[in-house]
Amino acid sequence: MKYKKSIAVFSIVIVSVLVISVIYSYFHSLHTINKENSYIIIKNESSLSEVAKQFKSRGIIKPNNSFLVYARLFGMGSGIKESKLIIKPNMNYKELILKLQNGQSDFAVVTIPEGFTLYQISERLQKNLSLNKDNFLNITISDLTYNDLISKRDNTHFDLEGFLYPDTYYIPVGYTEKDAANLMFNRFKSVFSDKYIIRTKELGLSINQVITIASLIEKEAANDNERSRIAGVIYNRIKKGMPLQIDAAVIYAITKGKGTIQKVTYDDLKIQDVYNTYLYKGFPPGPIASPGKPSIEAALYPEENDYLYYVANGKGHVFSKTYEEHMSNVKKYIK
């Protein structure tokens, strides 16, 4: 009888060990199911259930409760710290939970507004990612890994001015200045589609000239409604051989994108610089800022009009076809 009891106890132990082994092996074989890196922002004081829901919605874990069971089984009911995580494909749950617990961010969120100059971009990257501002400003076209759109131009202050697309970026910790520049340039390439390239050729312009026009529009336009109209003015003046006389370009000539000037003076208009569109006819040598898609499209598809002048009226701009009409508007709106 004792022998049979021993056999039963031994059998139960063996079965229990096997069950535990199977469960242990199962849970330790669990991994994320995303096919590419996923960038996730974990908010402060998020619960485990909230994080699991976030992972499920992003296709990182399976829709069952295996992640929740695993986390609780291995002692994680709380202690989730605010962080920005890069979740790699096939990451095992143990590694994933450790990332949630240590609170160390894998990337920074950096927003580059439309109309930012390269100098302003460099300042923001230095502030948010501790990248070296001067190193970033000195990056050249030859430092771009995949570039078949732009080439070296003469007399520009910075090679990449205008070609780093304004957007919100998730930039991994450890990225170099060149890595960040390539990330932003690649976003520009994705926006400047084959359709845009074909249209550029139809206009008889280079991509540099289109982005230069777009940057002027970006800095001059007060709202979306007048972007294409300002583009029309630019094209009209170019066709007539008139200097563009755009204040934003003069400001760039003076500041090189490092600051702004509230009011351009007559002395400012005399600065000897190729970006001074009062002294030099034609386009400036390159863009004066990073234009967004609406300004790029306005440069590619300008409004057909007869306007040659415009002046700010506090809400936008008033456009005119003759110099006499323009001067009347200047007296009316410029105090």
QUIJO-V760060 format. One record per pair of residues at least 6 apart in sequence whose C-alpha atoms are under 6 Angstrom apart, sorted by sequence separation. I is the first residue (numbers start at 1). J is the second residue. D is the distance in Angstrom with one decimal. If there is no record, write none. Layout:
# QUIJO-V760060
[[I | J | D] [I | J | D]]
This chain:
# QUIJO-V760060
[[55 | 61 | 5.9] [125 | 131 | 5.8] [126 | 132 | 5.8] [221 | 227 | 5.6] [311 | 317 | 5.2] [320 | 326 | 5.5] [56 | 63 | 5.8] [126 | 133 | 5.8] [310 | 317 | 6.0] [311 | 318 | 5.4] [310 | 318 | 5.3] [275 | 284 | 5.0] [310 | 319 | 4.2] [309 | 319 | 5.7] [122 | 133 | 4.9] [309 | 320 | 5.3] [307 | 320 | 5.4] [308 | 321 | 5.3] [307 | 321 | 4.4] [306 | 321 | 6.0] [140 | 159 | 5.3] [165 | 184 | 5.6] [80 | 100 | 5.5] [83 | 103 | 5.2] [85 | 105 | 5.6] [86 | 106 | 5.9] [164 | 184 | 4.8] [313 | 333 | 5.4] [80 | 101 | 5.2] [82 | 103 | 5.8] [84 | 105 | 4.6] [85 | 106 | 5.1] [164 | 185 | 4.7] [81 | 103 | 4.8] [83 | 105 | 4.9] [84 | 106 | 5.8] [253 | 275 | 5.1] [84 | 107 | 5.9] [165 | 188 | 4.8] [34 | 59 | 5.9] [34 | 60 | 4.8] [249 | 275 | 5.7] [250 | 276 | 4.8] [33 | 60 | 5.3] [32 | 60 | 5.3] [33 | 61 | 5.6] [32 | 61 | 5.1] [245 | 277 | 4.8] [244 | 277 | 5.4] [245 | 278 | 4.4] [243 | 277 | 6.0] [243 | 278 | 5.9] [44 | 82 | 4.4] [144 | 182 | 5.8] [243 | 281 | 4.3] [43 | 82 | 5.0] [42 | 82 | 5.3] [42 | 83 | 5.2] [136 | 177 | 5.3] [41 | 84 | 4.5] [118 | 161 | 5.4] [40 | 84 | 5.8] [40 | 85 | 5.2] [39 | 85 | 5.8] [39 | 86 | 4.7] [38 | 86 | 5.6] [38 | 87 | 5.0] [37 | 87 | 5.6] [37 | 88 | 4.6] [114 | 166 | 5.2] [36 | 89 | 5.6] [113 | 166 | 5.4] [35 | 89 | 5.4] [112 | 166 | 4.8] [34 | 89 | 5.1] [112 | 167 | 5.2] [111 | 167 | 5.8] [33 | 90 | 6.0] [111 | 168 | 4.1] [32 | 90 | 4.8] [110 | 168 | 5.7] [31 | 90 | 5.2] [32 | 91 | 5.3] [110 | 169 | 5.2] [31 | 91 | 5.2] [109 | 169 | 5.7] [31 | 92 | 4.0] [109 | 170 | 4.8] [30 | 92 | 5.9] [31 | 93 | 5.4] [108 | 170 | 5.7] [108 | 171 | 5.3] [107 | 171 | 5.2] [107 | 172 | 3.9] [106 | 172 | 5.8] [107 | 173 | 4.9] [106 | 173 | 5.5] [231 | 299 | 5.6] [228 | 298 | 4.5] [232 | 302 | 4.9] [227 | 298 | 5.8] [231 | 302 | 5.0] [232 | 303 | 5.0] [215 | 287 | 5.6] [232 | 304 | 5.9] [215 | 288 | 5.8] [218 | 291 | 5.6] [212 | 286 | 5.4] [215 | 289 | 5.4] [228 | 302 | 4.7] [229 | 303 | 5.2] [233 | 307 | 5.5] [212 | 287 | 3.9] [228 | 303 | 5.1] [233 | 308 | 5.1] [215 | 291 | 4.9] [214 | 291 | 5.8] [218 | 295 | 5.7] [217 | 295 | 6.0] [214 | 295 | 5.0] [214 | 296 | 4.9] [214 | 299 | 5.2] [213 | 299 | 5.9] [222 | 316 | 5.1] [115 | 218 | 5.8] [162 | 287 | 5.1] [162 | 289 | 4.8] [162 | 290 | 4.0] [156 | 285 | 5.9] [156 | 286 | 6.0] [119 | 257 | 5.9] [119 | 258 | 5.7] [117 | 257 | 5.4] [117 | 289 | 4.3] [116 | 289 | 5.5] [115 | 289 | 5.3] [116 | 290 | 5.6] [115 | 290 | 5.1] [115 | 291 | 5.5] [114 | 291 | 5.6] [114 | 292 | 5.3]]
